[in-house]
Amino acid sequence: MSGQTAVSSSFHITSETSLIDALEGWQMHLRDKGRSEHTIKAFAGDLQLFIHHLSANRSVNSITTKEINDFLHWLQHDRGVPCSPKSLSRRITSIKSFFRWLNRGGVVITDPAERVLQQSAVSRFPEVLTEEELELIMDAAAKWQTRGKPDARPYTLISLLLSTGIKKSECLALKMNHVDQDAVEGPQIFVRYANPANRYKERKISVPSDWVQSYQEYLAQYKPADEIFPWSPRRLEYLLEDLGKAVGLQKHISFDMCRWTCALNDWQSGMDRDKVRQKLGISKIQWREISFKLSRLAGEPETEEKTAEPA
C-alpha cells in the first residue's frame, strides 16, 4: 500500500509511536504535498493543543472518539479561553486530517476522528452589488474609455472580475498567454497556478466579447510585457474604489465583492450549481458554505438551499 509506505517507512511511524512524534511525521507529509508553511503551522498548533491536553507520550492507536469529543467540549466550555466557530472548525479539520492520514497509511486500524462531527464556521455574509449599482459602475468605467485621455484599464479590470469571479491572487497572476481571444467556443481566460498542490483550482472561464474589445484597447494603451495587470494589489484596489466613488457608491468595491456578485448573478441566472462551483475554483467542501450564502443572498428558503448542496 503506497499510503502505508509513506507513513510507516518514510517517517518510521507505527501504532505505538507517540502522538508528538507522529505529528512531526505529519508535518513532513504536508510539506511534501506542497502545503504552505502558514497552513502547516496552523494545523500543527491545533494538534499540539490536542496532544498536550491528553499526553505527549500517548501512542497514536490509544486515542478514542470520546477523548476527541471531550477535548472539543473542553475547548468550547472549560478552557477559559474564547474559541470562535472558525477556530473550532479548523481544529476539528486538523484532528480529522491527522488521524485520516494515519488510518490510510495503515498505522491505526480504526480512525477515532471519523465519527467526530465537523462543525462548519459560517462567516459573515458578503456584500454584493445590485443591478442598479452594476449599471452605474459599468457606465462610469465605459466613459473612462472615451474621455479626453482614454483609459481602458478600469473597464478591463472590473468587467473581467464581474464576468469571471476570479480572486485577487488569480487576477494578479494572469499573464497575456492566459487569454485566448480566438477559442472555438468563444474568448476565454485560463486560470493557472504555479504550485502543483493547487492544480485542481486551474480552469478556463469564458469572457464576454465586449471585454475582449476593451482588453485590446488596454493592451495598446499600457503595453504590458507579461503580466496583464503589472501593478501592486493595493493599486488595483484603489482603482476599484475610485469607480465606486465616481458614481457616489457608499460601498467599497473590492475583489471579493466582485467575486460574490459574479457568483450570485450566475446562481440566479439558473446556471448549473456545480458549474458555478467549478467556475469559482473551489472544492465541494468549501461549496457547502458558499452555496448556503448564495442561496440566502438570492432570497431562497432554507429547504431549497439544503437540496442544492452537493454531498
Secondary structure, DSSP 8 states (H G I E B T S, - for coil): -HHHIIIIITS---TTSBHHHHHHHHHHHHHHTT--HHHHHHHHHHHHHHHHHH-TT-BGGG--HHHHHHHHHIIIIISSS---HHHHHHHHHHHHHHHHHHHHTTS-SS-TTTTS--------------HHHHHHHHHHHHHHTTSSS---HHHHHHHHHHHH---HHHHHH-BGGGEETT-TT--EEEE--SSGGGGGG-EEEE--HHHHHHHHHHHHHH--SSBSS-S-HHHHHHHHHHHHHHTT-SS---HHHHHHHHHHHHHHTT--HHHHHHHHT--HHHHHHHHHHHHHHTT--HHHHHHHS--
